């Protein structure tokens, strides 16, 4: 990657229609970046791509794909690299929150959540890590969650599947953020502003930090939670 962090980048965005990813891409578009966007919903993907072109992106290409289909990853990622004529940043925003009560009752539901949030990202990151290692350059940024720092009994499937498996550079750990996915949650009016979260993510990628808690207040909060004794933690209704 060019040492000038403000220079236009070639960026692959996996899960490009998620609220946080879209907000991040708007910033990159305004910087004149070249973007390759991947998402499952063709209509939403086309709308995001059109918006980013009007915001100043130098190049926008898209691919409709179900990222759960890990066998398709090598061809998809190679296509993205070819379309961008290189790659500076791979940004993984692919994942599902899942239904915790259903996952507790049905192994197949739990397995699907774990495949989407763990196995699929590991497949993507493995290919991307090898690509960047060969070139001795690049950034892999993966949206995880503060929930991955310590599993909570109210949402252990999501927490365990968002761990740092296979991530080699930047793990992004956002707290609750105002997006379409969280709109119906209790207390969502107090969640972090998605545009502020996106700004922090872009800055962290530019600085090549290893971990990002966003908003920053989550770092001391999770430090305390990680150090609660296990027998006390299990009794907490978190």
Residue frames as qw, qx, qy, qz and C-alpha x, y, z in Angstrom:
[[0.000, 0.887, 0.461, 0.000, 0.00, 0.00, 0.00],
 [0.308, 0.671, -0.055, 0.672, 1.15, 3.52, -0.66],
 [0.429, -0.178, -0.550, 0.694, 2.67, 5.00, 2.47],
 [0.171, -0.096, 0.040, -0.980, 0.42, 8.02, 2.05],
 [0.140, 0.300, 0.891, -0.310, -2.69, 6.95, 3.97],
 [0.356, 0.582, 0.268, -0.680, -4.82, 9.59, 2.20],
 [0.151, 0.320, -0.684, -0.638, -4.03, 8.29, -1.28],
 [0.791, 0.095, -0.111, -0.594, -6.86, 6.52, -3.13],
 [0.357, -0.288, 0.883, -0.099, -7.05, 2.85, -2.30],
 [0.566, 0.047, -0.680, -0.464, -8.28, -0.32, -3.98],
 [0.342, -0.179, 0.686, -0.617, -10.74, -1.80, -1.52],
 [0.430, -0.173, -0.832, -0.305, -12.74, -5.04, -1.44],
 [0.396, -0.188, 0.427, -0.791, -15.86, -4.85, 0.73],
 [0.348, -0.125, -0.917, -0.147, -17.50, -8.14, 1.72],
 [0.196, -0.612, -0.712, 0.283, -20.98, -7.60, 3.11],
 [0.225, 0.135, 0.115, 0.958, -21.21, -4.18, 1.52],
 [0.308, -0.556, -0.421, -0.647, -24.90, -3.56, 2.30],
 [0.529, -0.507, -0.566, 0.379, -24.49, -3.72, 6.08],
 [0.108, -0.970, -0.213, -0.055, -25.07, -0.42, 7.82],
 [0.491, -0.735, 0.256, 0.392, -21.52, 0.03, 9.09],
 [0.609, 0.023, 0.539, 0.582, -19.95, -1.08, 5.80],
 [0.301, 0.755, 0.450, 0.371, -22.08, 1.30, 3.76],
 [0.214, -0.973, -0.037, 0.077, -21.21, 4.25, 6.00],
 [0.590, -0.504, 0.406, 0.483, -17.50, 3.37, 5.76],
 [0.559, 0.302, 0.566, 0.525, -17.70, 3.10, 1.97],
 [0.144, 0.937, 0.292, 0.125, -19.23, 6.57, 1.74],
 [0.349, -0.850, 0.247, 0.307, -16.07, 7.98, 3.31],
 [0.591, -0.188, 0.603, 0.502, -13.82, 6.00, 0.98],
 [0.451, 0.646, 0.530, 0.314, -15.87, 7.10, -2.04],
 [0.011, -0.996, -0.080, 0.045, -15.38, 10.75, -1.07],
 [0.436, -0.681, 0.462, 0.364, -11.62, 10.04, -1.04],
 [0.521, 0.628, -0.420, -0.397, -11.74, 8.72, -4.61],
 [0.439, -0.304, 0.845, -0.014, -11.17, 5.07, -3.74],
 [0.540, 0.158, -0.671, -0.482, -11.79, 2.15, -6.11],
 [0.535, -0.162, 0.630, -0.538, -14.31, -0.27, -4.61],
 [0.449, 0.003, -0.824, -0.346, -15.39, -3.84, -5.29],
 [0.499, -0.195, 0.414, -0.735, -18.60, -4.56, -3.40],
 [0.364, -0.049, -0.916, -0.163, -19.99, -7.98, -2.55],
 [0.418, -0.029, 0.525, -0.741, -23.40, -8.66, -1.01],
 [0.252, 0.202, 0.946, 0.009, -26.28, -11.09, -1.24],
 [0.309, 0.721, 0.538, -0.308, -29.14, -8.72, -2.08],
 [0.485, 0.287, 0.439, 0.700, -28.81, -7.54, -5.69],
 [0.004, 0.852, 0.377, 0.364, -31.24, -4.62, -5.35],
 [0.468, -0.866, -0.014, 0.178, -29.62, -3.20, -2.23],
 [0.683, -0.246, 0.318, 0.609, -26.15, -3.74, -3.68],
 [0.386, 0.526, 0.423, 0.629, -27.01, -1.83, -6.85],
 [0.175, -0.934, -0.239, -0.200, -28.38, 1.07, -4.79],
 [0.608, -0.691, 0.132, 0.367, -25.24, 1.25, -2.65],
 [0.635, 0.034, 0.398, 0.661, -23.00, 1.12, -5.72],
 [0.218, 0.737, 0.390, 0.507, -24.92, 3.92, -7.43],
 [0.356, -0.928, -0.109, 0.003, -24.72, 6.09, -4.34],
 [0.670, -0.502, 0.241, 0.491, -20.96, 5.58, -4.03],
 [0.537, 0.347, 0.403, 0.655, -20.39, 6.52, -7.67],
 [0.014, 0.875, 0.268, 0.402, -22.19, 9.82, -7.10],
 [0.539, -0.834, 0.025, 0.119, -20.07, 10.43, -4.00],
 [0.127, 0.889, -0.428, -0.103, -16.83, 10.35, -5.97],
 [0.794, -0.244, 0.539, 0.139, -15.57, 6.77, -6.04],
 [0.074, 0.577, -0.599, -0.550, -13.04, 6.36, -8.86],
 [0.449, 0.126, -0.809, -0.358, -14.34, 2.87, -9.70],
 [0.580, -0.113, 0.580, -0.560, -17.18, 0.71, -8.40],
 [0.513, 0.107, -0.772, -0.361, -17.79, -2.91, -9.38],
 [0.642, -0.256, 0.431, -0.580, -20.14, -5.35, -7.71],
 [0.382, 0.088, -0.903, -0.173, -20.74, -9.06, -7.34],
 [0.743, -0.307, 0.078, -0.590, -23.90, -10.67, -5.96],
 [0.546, 0.213, -0.801, 0.127, -22.82, -13.65, -3.86],
 [0.790, -0.560, -0.082, -0.235, -23.80, -15.71, -0.85],
 [0.145, 0.702, -0.636, 0.285, -20.63, -15.63, 1.23],
 [0.764, -0.302, 0.493, -0.286, -21.74, -18.72, 3.12],
 [0.934, 0.353, 0.040, 0.017, -20.78, -20.65, -0.04],
 [0.443, -0.738, 0.419, 0.290, -17.12, -21.03, 0.90],
 [0.728, 0.086, 0.562, 0.384, -16.31, -23.13, -2.16],
 [0.428, 0.796, 0.310, 0.296, -16.96, -20.05, -4.30],
 [0.339, -0.886, 0.039, 0.313, -14.59, -17.79, -2.38],
 [0.565, -0.296, 0.433, 0.637, -11.37, -18.35, -4.40],
 [0.352, 0.460, 0.571, 0.582, -13.00, -17.46, -7.72],
 [0.097, -0.925, -0.358, -0.084, -14.86, -14.50, -6.22],
 [0.442, -0.792, 0.111, 0.406, -11.77, -13.02, -4.56],
 [0.535, -0.079, 0.508, 0.671, -9.60, -13.53, -7.65],
 [0.231, 0.686, 0.540, 0.429, -12.27, -11.77, -9.73],
 [0.229, -0.948, -0.190, 0.113, -12.30, -8.83, -7.32],
 [0.521, -0.554, 0.304, 0.574, -8.50, -8.47, -7.44],
 [0.451, 0.214, 0.588, 0.636, -8.56, -8.57, -11.24],
 [0.082, 0.835, 0.479, 0.257, -11.37, -6.01, -11.46],
 [0.313, -0.931, -0.022, 0.184, -9.56, -3.62, -9.10],
 [0.657, 0.613, -0.276, 0.340, -6.20, -4.36, -10.75],
 [0.324, 0.305, -0.626, 0.641, -4.73, -4.95, -7.33],
 [0.591, -0.654, -0.439, -0.174, -5.86, -4.77, -3.71],
 [0.144, 0.514, -0.452, 0.715, -4.89, -2.60, -0.76],
 [0.333, -0.152, 0.602, -0.709, -7.64, -3.26, 1.78],
 [0.422, -0.255, -0.819, -0.293, -10.01, -6.18, 2.34],
 [0.296, -0.185, 0.389, -0.853, -12.91, -5.16, 4.59],
 [0.320, -0.225, -0.912, -0.128, -15.09, -7.95, 5.98],
 [0.343, -0.089, 0.317, -0.880, -18.47, -6.81, 7.25],
 [0.623, -0.066, -0.648, -0.433, -20.23, -10.12, 6.62],
 [0.117, 0.001, -0.874, 0.471, -22.20, -11.65, 9.48],
 [0.476, -0.508, -0.500, -0.515, -25.55, -12.22, 11.14],
 [0.318, -0.450, 0.484, -0.680, -26.82, -11.53, 14.64],
 [0.397, -0.061, -0.914, -0.061, -28.99, -14.65, 14.68],
 [0.636, -0.504, -0.130, -0.569, -31.86, -15.65, 16.93],
 [0.011, -0.431, 0.800, -0.417, -30.42, -16.73, 20.28],
 [0.671, -0.070, 0.524, -0.519, -33.56, -18.53, 21.59],
 [0.883, 0.373, -0.095, -0.268, -33.92, -20.49, 18.35],
 [0.473, 0.578, -0.648, 0.154, -30.22, -21.36, 18.36],
 [0.292, -0.376, 0.745, -0.468, -30.52, -22.73, 21.89],
 [0.770, 0.105, 0.450, -0.439, -33.30, -25.08, 20.78],
 [0.867, 0.476, 0.140, -0.039, -32.09, -26.13, 17.32],
 [0.645, -0.385, 0.403, 0.523, -28.53, -27.19, 16.48],
 [0.543, 0.457, 0.484, 0.512, -29.09, -26.46, 12.78],
 [0.017, 0.969, 0.167, 0.182, -29.89, -22.82, 13.58],
 [0.508, -0.784, 0.257, 0.247, -26.79, -22.54, 15.75],
 [0.714, -0.051, 0.489, 0.498, -24.64, -24.23, 13.11],
 [0.419, 0.725, 0.362, 0.410, -25.81, -21.79, 10.45],
 [0.182, -0.982, 0.028, -0.033, -24.96, -18.79, 12.63],
 [0.631, -0.577, 0.402, 0.327, -21.52, -20.21, 13.38],
 [0.687, 0.270, 0.475, 0.478, -20.87, -20.99, 9.71],
 [0.256, 0.874, 0.245, 0.332, -21.77, -17.44, 8.65],
 [0.241, -0.953, 0.127, -0.130, -19.90, -15.66, 11.44],
 [0.573, -0.616, 0.517, 0.161, -16.87, -17.92, 11.82],
 [0.737, 0.037, 0.595, 0.320, -16.23, -20.46, 9.06],
 [0.514, 0.767, 0.301, 0.237, -17.05, -18.17, 6.14],
 [0.030, -0.976, 0.215, -0.016, -14.81, -15.32, 7.41],
 [0.619, -0.499, 0.559, 0.237, -11.98, -17.78, 8.14],
 [0.728, 0.353, 0.503, 0.304, -12.24, -19.03, 4.54],
 [0.326, 0.916, 0.119, 0.200, -12.11, -15.49, 3.18],
 [0.283, -0.902, 0.323, 0.033, -9.30, -14.36, 5.48],
 [0.782, -0.232, 0.502, 0.287, -7.17, -17.42, 4.67],
 [0.641, 0.549, 0.358, 0.399, -7.20, -16.62, 0.95],
 [0.102, 0.966, 0.021, 0.235, -6.69, -12.91, 1.55],
 [0.548, -0.754, 0.332, 0.144, -3.86, -13.41, 4.04],
 [0.772, -0.019, 0.477, 0.421, -1.97, -15.58, 1.57],
 [0.455, 0.766, 0.276, 0.360, -2.55, -13.00, -1.16],
 [0.109, -0.975, 0.113, -0.154, -1.19, -10.14, 0.96],
 [0.714, -0.541, 0.375, 0.238, 1.72, -12.17, 2.38],
 [0.758, 0.278, 0.380, 0.452, 2.94, -12.90, -1.15],
 [0.305, 0.787, 0.160, 0.512, 2.91, -9.17, -1.86],
 [0.510, -0.153, -0.403, 0.744, 4.26, -8.18, 1.58],
 [0.078, -0.016, 0.077, -0.994, 1.59, -5.49, 1.83],
 [0.403, -0.379, -0.602, -0.575, -2.10, -4.91, 2.52],
 [0.264, -0.149, 0.563, -0.769, -4.70, -4.60, 5.27],
 [0.396, -0.344, -0.814, -0.250, -7.36, -7.10, 6.29],
 [0.219, -0.153, 0.403, -0.875, -9.99, -5.43, 8.48],
 [0.358, -0.298, -0.866, -0.182, -12.71, -7.59, 10.02],
 [0.438, -0.435, 0.112, -0.779, -15.75, -6.34, 11.86],
 [0.364, -0.125, -0.888, 0.252, -16.08, -8.44, 14.99],
 [0.448, -0.712, -0.292, -0.454, -17.92, -7.30, 18.12],
 [0.169, -0.553, 0.580, -0.573, -17.23, -6.36, 21.71],
 [0.886, -0.192, 0.137, -0.399, -19.36, -9.46, 22.41],
 [0.868, 0.311, -0.370, 0.115, -16.47, -11.57, 21.14],
 [0.097, 0.617, -0.594, 0.507, -14.28, -10.52, 24.10],
 [0.147, -0.073, 0.882, -0.441, -16.36, -12.60, 26.48],
 [0.289, -0.298, -0.795, -0.443, -19.36, -14.75, 25.73],
 [0.353, -0.111, 0.385, -0.845, -22.58, -13.62, 27.40],
 [0.245, 0.192, 0.941, -0.130, -25.31, -16.06, 28.32],
 [0.443, 0.618, 0.342, -0.553, -27.87, -13.81, 26.61],
 [0.631, 0.727, -0.125, -0.239, -26.10, -14.15, 23.26],
 [0.591, -0.511, 0.577, 0.238, -23.36, -16.76, 23.40],
 [0.765, 0.356, 0.470, 0.258, -23.73, -18.02, 19.81],
 [0.354, 0.911, 0.037, 0.209, -23.06, -14.57, 18.35],
 [0.314, -0.875, 0.369, 0.004, -20.26, -13.87, 20.82],
 [0.729, -0.309, 0.569, 0.221, -18.37, -17.11, 20.28],
 [0.718, 0.450, 0.439, 0.299, -18.63, -16.99, 16.51],
 [0.255, 0.943, -0.002, 0.213, -17.24, -13.46, 16.33],
 [0.685, -0.602, 0.216, 0.348, -13.88, -14.34, 17.86],
 [0.095, 0.844, -0.386, -0.360, -10.58, -13.41, 16.28],
 [0.806, -0.009, 0.560, 0.191, -10.00, -16.66, 14.38],
 [0.668, 0.379, 0.437, 0.469, -7.78, -16.15, 11.37],
 [0.138, 0.979, 0.104, 0.108, -7.61, -12.33, 11.56],
 [0.789, 0.025, -0.067, 0.610, -4.04, -11.18, 10.98],
 [0.300, 0.337, -0.008, 0.892, -4.17, -7.38, 11.01],
 [0.192, -0.169, 0.212, -0.943, -7.15, -5.35, 12.28],
 [0.200, -0.448, -0.871, 0.036, -10.05, -6.51, 14.40],
 [0.190, -0.322, -0.044, -0.926, -12.83, -3.94, 14.60],
 [0.242, -0.357, -0.859, 0.276, -14.99, -4.28, 17.73],
 [0.206, -0.380, -0.126, -0.893, -17.97, -1.96, 17.56],
 [0.177, 0.197, 0.749, -0.607, -20.38, -1.62, 20.42],
 [0.320, 0.616, 0.716, -0.073, -24.10, -1.41, 19.64],
 [0.116, -0.208, 0.319, 0.918, -24.48, 0.80, 16.57],
 [0.503, 0.516, 0.336, -0.606, -27.55, 2.37, 14.96],
 [0.089, 0.210, -0.769, -0.598, -28.15, 0.36, 11.79],
 [0.679, -0.051, -0.361, -0.637, -31.07, -1.42, 10.15],
 [0.613, -0.015, -0.785, 0.095, -30.07, -4.62, 11.98],
 [0.284, -0.163, -0.675, 0.661, -30.35, -2.99, 15.41],
 [0.208, -0.318, -0.169, -0.909, -33.32, -0.69, 14.76],
 [0.671, -0.436, -0.402, -0.445, -35.80, -2.84, 16.67],
 [0.612, -0.082, -0.638, 0.460, -33.60, -3.45, 19.70],
 [0.433, -0.837, -0.329, 0.068, -34.45, -2.10, 23.11],
 [0.432, -0.766, 0.084, 0.468, -32.51, 1.09, 23.81],
 [0.689, 0.309, 0.359, 0.549, -31.34, 1.46, 20.21],
 [0.118, 0.953, 0.136, 0.243, -31.81, 5.23, 20.40],
 [0.443, -0.840, 0.292, 0.109, -28.71, 5.28, 22.63],
 [0.884, 0.055, 0.290, 0.362, -26.55, 3.24, 20.24],
 [0.360, -0.470, 0.299, 0.748, -23.51, 4.77, 18.53],
 [0.488, 0.739, -0.016, -0.465, -23.92, 6.85, 15.38],
 [0.898, 0.200, 0.330, 0.211, -22.97, 4.73, 12.39],
 [0.489, 0.818, -0.062, 0.296, -21.18, 7.58, 10.61],
 [0.273, -0.831, 0.446, -0.187, -18.97, 8.25, 13.62],
 [0.847, -0.222, 0.481, 0.051, -18.17, 4.53, 13.82],
 [0.795, 0.527, 0.187, 0.233, -17.29, 4.50, 10.11],
 [0.180, 0.919, -0.257, 0.240, -14.96, 7.49, 10.52],
 [0.538, -0.646, 0.534, -0.087, -13.09, 5.68, 13.31],
 [0.901, 0.090, 0.409, 0.111, -12.77, 2.55, 11.15],
 [0.619, 0.743, -0.003, 0.255, -11.29, 4.46, 8.22],
 [0.085, -0.880, 0.408, -0.226, -8.79, 6.15, 10.54],
 [0.738, -0.421, 0.525, -0.044, -7.80, 2.81, 12.12],
 [0.876, 0.344, 0.277, 0.194, -7.22, 1.22, 8.72],
 [0.385, 0.867, -0.162, 0.273, -5.11, 4.19, 7.65],
 [0.262, -0.778, 0.512, -0.252, -3.03, 3.91, 10.85],
 [0.706, 0.208, -0.676, -0.020, -2.84, 0.10, 10.59],
 [0.386, -0.439, 0.601, -0.545, -3.69, -0.53, 14.21],
 [0.153, 0.068, -0.986, -0.015, -4.27, -4.10, 15.44],
 [0.128, -0.517, -0.833, 0.150, -7.51, -3.58, 17.36],
 [0.116, -0.257, -0.071, -0.957, -10.22, -0.95, 17.36],
 [0.058, -0.521, -0.785, 0.330, -12.92, -0.55, 19.99],
 [0.049, -0.125, -0.233, -0.963, -15.54, 1.86, 18.72],
 [0.024, -0.924, 0.146, -0.353, -16.78, 3.97, 20.39],
 [0.404, 0.475, -0.645, 0.441, -13.52, 4.04, 22.38],
 [0.498, -0.457, 0.410, -0.612, -15.39, 3.80, 25.71],
 [0.960, -0.041, -0.132, -0.245, -15.90, 0.09, 25.03],
 [0.600, 0.418, -0.600, 0.325, -12.19, -0.66, 25.60],
 [0.073, -0.334, 0.677, -0.652, -12.23, 0.02, 29.37],
 [0.767, -0.104, 0.153, -0.615, -15.72, -1.48, 29.67],
 [0.927, 0.176, -0.312, -0.113, -14.60, -4.76, 28.09],
 [0.341, 0.448, -0.685, 0.462, -11.40, -4.72, 30.16],
 [0.420, -0.271, 0.543, -0.674, -13.55, -4.78, 33.30],
 [0.886, 0.067, 0.012, -0.459, -15.91, -7.45, 31.90],
 [0.747, 0.370, -0.548, 0.066, -13.01, -9.71, 30.88],
 [0.271, 0.334, -0.716, 0.550, -11.64, -9.59, 34.43],
 [0.679, -0.328, 0.186, -0.629, -14.86, -10.37, 36.32],
 [0.266, -0.259, 0.920, -0.124, -14.36, -13.73, 38.08],
 [0.294, -0.044, -0.818, -0.492, -16.05, -16.55, 36.15],
 [0.184, -0.400, -0.874, 0.207, -18.34, -17.63, 39.00],
 [0.075, 0.536, 0.311, -0.781, -19.55, -14.03, 39.36],
 [0.175, 0.264, -0.486, -0.814, -19.83, -13.47, 35.60],
 [0.174, -0.187, -0.922, -0.290, -22.13, -16.50, 35.15],
 [0.072, -0.556, -0.725, 0.401, -24.60, -15.04, 37.64],
 [0.056, 0.424, -0.022, -0.903, -24.82, -11.72, 35.84],
 [0.523, 0.593, 0.607, -0.078, -27.79, -11.16, 33.55],
 [0.065, -0.574, 0.346, 0.739, -25.80, -9.61, 30.70]]
